């Protein structure tokens, strides 16, 4: 017995035990839980995005004529194959963030930035659903999985004494990270699919 307080996840608030809790800090549910929560959320999007874009973009274009036409064209151009490939690319990023969080006991700025970005991404989905006054892909799991998990994980990080302060700059960085990762994953998907089509025609 070393007198360190052990929380319900088995993570010590002192010492440097490794085990299932990374290097001290928080447990696997907090770190790799990010990957699990993300997978549930993106499974919803993979299932719903292709049909939603086919059936709703025309209606939304008429309801929001002030929105740039490029947005609607981009939405209409996304097919199921590209979206699934982009999700696979994003999975690599989220898995890397979760692994870094586990390795550092939740202290990793990469992990915490990804966690914040995930939660803010869920809020964006809710805002989109409110704006269109109806369902948008991702808006079902956002209040059920994304936001609750983010709040819970941040609470566990706070209890472990490793949560970084959430300043306005950090919020902006979280949104920026989520947006950059999304754009980057779609760029990778388009490039891979373009290369695949080129190879299949030669």
N, C-alpha and C positions, 0 to 999 in steps of 0.2 A: 504494500500500500504506500503510495507516494503522496496521498492527501489531495491529489488533483480531483476536482469536481468532474464527474462524468455525466454528460447529458443523455437524453433518451436515444440519440443516434450513436452513442458510444464514443463521442468526440470529446476529448479532454479540453478543458479551458486553459490548462497549463501543460508543460512538458512538450515533448516532441515525438510522441508515439506515432508510428506510421500505420500499420495494420490496414483496416478498411476505411480509414478516415483521412487518407492523404497524409500530409505532414502536420499532424495536429489539426486544429480547426474543425471543420464540419464533416458530416458523413456523406456516403455515396449517394444517398437520396437527394441531397441538395445539389451536388455537382453533376453526376450523370443523370439525375432527374431532369435536368434541363434538356438533355437529348431526348429523353422519353416524352416529356411534355411537348417538345417541338415536333416529334414524330406524330403524335396524336393530332396536333393542330394541322400539320401539313398534309396528313392523310385526308382530312376533310377537304382541303384545297385541291388536292390531286383529283379527288372524286368529283368535285363540283365545278371547278373552273371551266373546263371545255364547254359543258352544256350551258353554264351561266352566261358565258360570253356570246354564245350563239343566240341565245333567246332574249337577253336583256340589253345588250349594247345599243341596238337600234332604238329602243324605247328611251334609254338614258341619254342618248345623243339628242333626241328631241326635247327632253325635259331640261337639259343643261346645255343650251346652245352656246353659252359663253365659254365652255371648256374647250381647250385647244383640240382641233381635229386630230392632231398627231396622237393624242391619248387614245381616242377611239380606234384609230387605225392600228395602233400597237396592240390594243386589247383583242381586236378581231384577228390579228395575225398569229396570236398564240394558240398553237394546237396542243393536244394532249401529250404528244411525244416531247415537244420542247419543254413543256411545263414539268413533266416528270423528270427529264434530264436535269433541269435547273434545280429541282428539289434534291436530286442526288448530289449535285455539286454543293448545295447549301448544307447537306448532311455532313459533308467533310469538314466544313467550317465549324458547325455546331459541335460535332464530335471532338474536334481539336480543342475548342474552348472548354468543353466539359472535362476533357482529360487534363487540361492545364489547371483547371479549378481543383480537380481531385488531387493532382500532384502537389499543389501548394496549400491544400487544406482550405480552399475557398478564397485565398488571398489574391490570386491572379487577377490583374487588371483586365486581361483579355476575357477571362471567364465572367467577371462582374460586368464588364461592358456588354458582353453578349447577353447576359441575363437581363440587364436593364433594357437593352434594345428589344429583346423578346417581349417583355412586358409592355413597352411603349408601342410596339408593333400591334399588340392586342388591342390597345386603346385606339389606335388608328383604324383597325377593323370595325370597332364599335362606332366610331365617328362616321365611317363610310356608310354603315348600315343605317344610322340615323339620318344621314344626308339623303339617301335614296328612299328612305322610309320603307325599307324592306330588307330581305336577306341579301348579303354579299358573301362570297366565299371566305371562310375563315371566321365569320361573325358568330357562329354557333359555339365553337370551342374557345373563343376568346374569353367570354365571361365564365365559362365552366372550367377551363384548364389554364389558359395562358396567364390571365391576371391573377387568379388565386395562387397558382404555383409561384409566380414571381414574388408576390407579397410574402408567401410562406418562406421561400428560400431566402429572401432578404432578411426576414425575421430571424432565421437560423444563423445567418452570417452576423447579424447584429449581436445575438446572444453569445456567439463565439468570439466577439470582439475583433472581427476582421472586415466588417462592412466599411467600404469607403464612403465618405460623405457624398450625398446626392446634391450637388450644386447645379445651378442652371446650365453651366458649361458641360457638366456630366450628362445632363438630360439631352442636350443638343448633340453631344458625342454619341450617346446611345442611339438616338434616332438616325444620326449619320451613319453609324456602323451598320444598323439594320438595313438602311437604304442602299448603302454601298455593297453590302453582301448580296442583297437581292438583285441589284443591277449586274453585279459581277457574275453571279450564278447564271443569269439569263444570257449574258455574253458568252460564257463558257459553253452553255447548252447550244446556242446558235452555231458557234464555231465547230463544235463536235459533230452536230448534225449536218452541217455544210460539208465537212470533211468526209463524213460517212456517205453522203449522197454522191460526192465527187468520186470516191473510191468505187462505189457500186456501179457507176456509169463508165468506168474505164476498163 
